Amino acid sequence: MKRTLFAIAFLLATTLTAAVQSPSQFLGFEVGADRKLADYKQIVSYFRALAAASPRVRVETLGKTTLSEDFIMAVVSSEGNMRNLEKIRETARKLADPRGLNDEQIAQLARDGKAIVLVTCNIHASEIASSQMAMEWAHALATANDAETKRRLDNVVLLLVPSLNPDGETMITDYYRKFLGTRYDGGRLPWLYHHYVGHDNNRDWFMLTQVETKAMSRAVYNEWYPQVWVDEHQMGTDGPRMFIPPFADPVDPDVHPLIWREANLVGTNMAFRLEQQEKAGLIYGYSFDAYWLGGTRNTGWWKNITGLLLETASARIASPIVIDPSELHGGSKGLIEYKATVNHPHPWAGGTWRMRDIMDYERIASDALLETAADRREDLLRDVAVRANAAVAFGGGKAYRIPHDQHDWPTAQFLAALMLEHGVEIQQADNGDYWIPMAGPYSRFLVEMLEPQRYPEVRLQAGKDILRPYDVATWTLPLAMGVTVEKTTMPARFKPVTDIKPETKEVLRKHASQPKPRIAIYNPWGGALDEGWTRWLLDQYGFTPKSLHPADVKAGLQNYDVFILPDIEKDEIASGRRAGGEGSMKYIDELPPDYRGALEKEGAAALKTFVENGGTLLAFNAGCDYVIENFNIPVRNVLARAADFSVPGSLVRVHVRNDHPVTAGMAEETAIFIDHPIAFETTSPGNELQRWVLMTYPEEARDVLLSGWISGEEKMTRKAAAVAMTYGKGRIVLLGFRPQHRGQTHATFPMIFNALYWGREN
Ligand SMILES: [Zn+2]
């Protein structure tokens, strides 16, 4: 009798396990092996099969990607929790906005609730190991029968997104397979790995311009309310093996300190478990700061979610690499020399590094996340409410008013709609003004979005230079968008708003009856982020521009009215080579023959002919340096060789001459976004051309900076930020800033639209 029961139980167990195939069994190759990659469709098919076979796994579709792929997220937890997901979500939602709950009720919800943790993979498509690891991890969780895994799954609901960039994963796997075994094996993609924004898909998490960002953001802030978010990336090949928080300085003073304590708790356990398994090269306090807002999990810091970034060293996609010990180096914030330090006590010695290694590191760290979340479930749940309540108290009776009576109401509506999408409460008065009460869980987020940044200057030793920001130093939306927002007190309750449909911008209404110009954008091999953002912006507003590779430009531009040179370094436009000082590494690995070349002499000549014959050349930021060098125009960049000028990405003040077609309709003063050493000085030209200074920096250095950080601003005073000129029968417009920076700087979008029509007015 006993024997039979045992036999039946054994049979049942084996049948169940057999039904839940491993990713390697299901896909028919060894996942994680050298030179083997599962593509996005295979990953989705595996997750769907796993969900069909296991009661611990469910697959949700978050939406469609830019190129119409299904964007999926797996939900993984114990059988019991999977039957109870609605209640678990409801508890998380209440704790995320605990207004109206007393301490006892919060404590009770934390006791009864389950931790919800979100793990996102592969947003940067070439950082591909995590997407492969995700299948193995989900399979292990679905099939494990040991007490510890069951305990973790009983306490935690895991939201697992195998790729935040499905289109990019498809591009990378297609390209990788095409050149596998050739001299281009594992090489970089010749174009952006997101249809529009490439690497900047991880700079979009407060602006929500892309469909993937929007869909994920909705799942996080409107549906699941996770307490912890871990985003898995890869970094360079020749430094430490894996960055795990604690983050590096500086720290944003507006973020609740419990965020850092929890990130450190989770991160420290990850490193502890990795070190126990003798994984070398772990580092914290390195490179990645606790100040910048734009990345996936970072935006959550101001919205009471503990976010962690993991960065593991890369291979060549799925092909192994060999690193000589002499090639290992530090040089970044937190590790100046490559050696043992307290934040990097066990340096990796060099040798072979493969995708399997990356997956193993990521898997151990991911399991350690579940362990900590299970151990600290109640703390994590309660702390969300603690942070939310602190934010409500901080907001008090304060409010932001977006007055209806302002320069650019459609863009003001756009800003209000964006805040609504972020889960912020918006009300509207009878006179049309929007009101944003601050007494809510996201009050710190509102401050961060709507008020100027003062970059925290941190020096690690007296007299030494300050720590530089990882990315930009500012994101103040009212300045970037040219919207008036006033901080005041909430005078009354107004009508709650649930939907805002912004009207059309004035500049677009003005040109609506004119035929659309034919627009070309320069697209270098290897891709350029600003090309992608420019194309995105113009597509958004129905311009359908064409992106041209070097050979297309050399073939002649007679079919276009406007040619746009985006923010690309002049050397890269001219020769495809990277600039850099004496002794710097200028090597970039070779692309296949079909994807080579730059503008060179022939392209420069084609551009000149285009403008002389009546075309408009529009250049942004670094692209202006190329025009200055190649066209005989009365403009120079006074900051081209400035030694002590630095700006990592800040908003500064300019005065606008708005009696020119390019600046028509703009306010007399505006903010522009700058991140490149460029400011123009013009001179009075001969009779062959006319020039207009469209924007100038203030007279006084102290008036330049509006938000962020800058050094050497006295070199910009009274210099021009934008100039326009005639050239032959055509026109040149130089915008020495980022007029459409990551889709954020609505204040300067009108200059782009106006420039497209300059000389073509009816
Ligand atoms: Zn990355």
Boltz pocket constraint, residues with backbone or C-beta under 6 A from the ligand:
constraints:
  - pocket:
      binder: B
      contacts: [[A, 124], [A, 127], [A, 233], [A, 234]]
      max_distance: 6.0
